[in-house]
């Protein structure tokens, strides 16, 4: 098995990097509209969001999915 995963946009990216990229691209307000979770809509911060996302698999999956969508959309890949 090889160490590279060219078709996996999440390979080598931390949850914090994903969250920072989404926050920079969408902002907290739009991020809260895209994914309706309290850590994005009420007094949002990277630290509180990371804590919640690490404990909540369904929310983390939604965040990762939105990140993949954002990357593919910005790079002209399939949506």
Legacy VTK file of the C-alpha trace (Angstrom):
# vtk DataFile Version 3.0
C-alpha trace
ASCII
DATASET POLYDATA
POINTS 79 float
0.000 0.000 0.000
1.402 3.401 -0.905
1.556 6.396 1.414
0.177 8.848 -1.135
-3.516 9.304 -1.744
-3.856 11.589 -4.766
-7.651 11.251 -4.946
-8.254 12.030 -1.267
-8.495 15.813 -0.693
-8.476 15.262 3.097
-5.171 13.368 3.138
-2.570 15.233 5.188
-4.989 17.989 6.259
-5.827 18.472 9.933
-9.293 19.278 11.199
-7.979 22.655 12.328
-6.705 23.438 8.819
-10.074 22.421 7.374
-11.941 24.612 9.841
-9.653 27.597 9.252
-10.028 27.264 5.466
-13.824 27.071 5.710
-13.976 30.018 8.096
-11.746 32.093 5.822
-13.797 31.199 2.743
-17.336 31.382 4.134
-17.044 33.292 7.413
-18.767 32.142 10.613
-22.202 33.444 9.648
-22.380 31.606 6.325
-20.716 28.540 7.822
-23.496 28.474 10.419
-26.064 28.616 7.622
-24.374 25.852 5.645
-24.008 23.584 8.688
-26.476 24.468 11.426
-24.533 23.623 14.558
-24.342 25.797 17.645
-20.549 26.121 17.680
-20.825 28.026 14.364
-23.841 30.171 15.238
-23.386 31.203 18.888
-20.090 32.869 19.872
-18.040 30.862 17.344
-14.340 30.193 17.755
-11.904 27.724 16.280
-11.145 26.212 19.701
-14.780 25.563 20.657
-15.595 24.266 17.188
-12.648 21.858 17.214
-13.664 20.533 20.614
-17.217 19.876 19.405
-16.221 18.420 16.032
-13.724 16.002 17.562
-16.477 14.573 19.809
-19.277 14.558 17.233
-18.692 12.330 14.188
-21.800 13.406 12.231
-20.838 17.082 12.494
-17.244 16.370 11.536
-18.446 14.478 8.453
-20.529 17.476 7.380
-17.588 19.847 7.851
-15.267 17.554 5.886
-17.873 17.194 3.148
-18.275 20.965 2.852
-14.482 21.324 2.697
-14.221 18.764 -0.134
-17.010 20.565 -1.990
-15.236 23.913 -1.536
-11.886 22.529 -2.738
-13.369 20.839 -5.799
-15.439 23.894 -6.683
-12.453 26.225 -6.391
-10.161 23.895 -8.342
-12.624 23.279 -11.129
-13.075 19.601 -10.278
-16.302 17.658 -10.302
-18.850 18.766 -7.732
LINES 1 80
79 0 1 2 3 4 5 6 7 8 9 10 11 12 13 14 15 16 17 18 19 20 21 22 23 24 25 26 27 28 29 30 31 32 33 34 35 36 37 38 39 40 41 42 43 44 45 46 47 48 49 50 51 52 53 54 55 56 57 58 59 60 61 62 63 64 65 66 67 68 69 70 71 72 73 74 75 76 77 78
